[in-house]
Amino acid sequence: MYERQGTKRGAGHDVALDASTVAMLRAHRKECMERALACGVRFRPDGFVFSVEPDGKDGWKPHSVTQRFRRLRQRAGLLDSLRLHDLRHFVASHLLDQGVAITTVSERVGHSSANTTLRVYGHGVGESDRKAAESMAAALDL
């Protein structure tokens, strides 16, 4: 399943979601619909599931997401230096470490080109290259 989202440049891009995440989002949407009915309104067909409005009219504002992240970070006992943006770096580094193609990682994190991803996460590609060398040695029984 793919979800359309906006970017800082105003362009949209598709992001693949695994079945478990889709199931969680569908359950959350159902809760939103039930909450809206309890408030005497209908949840909009195009409603945001992350909204302060019971009908889902407006999505969360970036500042409120950052505040929520800070509260969750504190509750989890994580360092205050961990920023929400650092999670994006974690995702890109993790995907590269798992051998996901640089072009796929670039699209997933919303970079305009794979060159940007290589420039920022080139160190991760080096580790992948080492794994590739080991894989080829194993395949050739060296």
C-alpha positions, 0 to 999 in steps of 0.5 A: 500500500502507498501513502501520498505525502507532501514534502518541503518542496511541495511535491508528493512522493509515494512511500511503501508501507508494510502490512503491519503498519497499514493495519495499525493505521486502519485501526487508528482511523477507525478510532478517529471515526468513533471519536468523531461520532462521540463528538457529534461530527463525522470524520471526513473521508479525506481526514487526517488521522493525526489531527486535533480536530475530531473530524480530521480537518487539519493535520498536526503542525510540525511544532506540535509533532516536535513537542510530542516527540520530546515528551515521548523521548523523555518518557522513554529515558532517551538523551535530550540531544536526540532530535526528531530529525535524527530518526530520519538519519537512523532510517537512512543509515539502517536501510543502507546497512541492510543493503537497500539500494541507494536510489530506494533509500534516496526516494524513501527519505525524500532526497531530490537525487541519490547524489544527496543521499550519497553525500550525506550517508556515503559512510554507510555505502562503504560498509555495504561495499565491504559486505558485498566483497565478503559475499562475492568471496563466499560465492567464489569459495575464496 
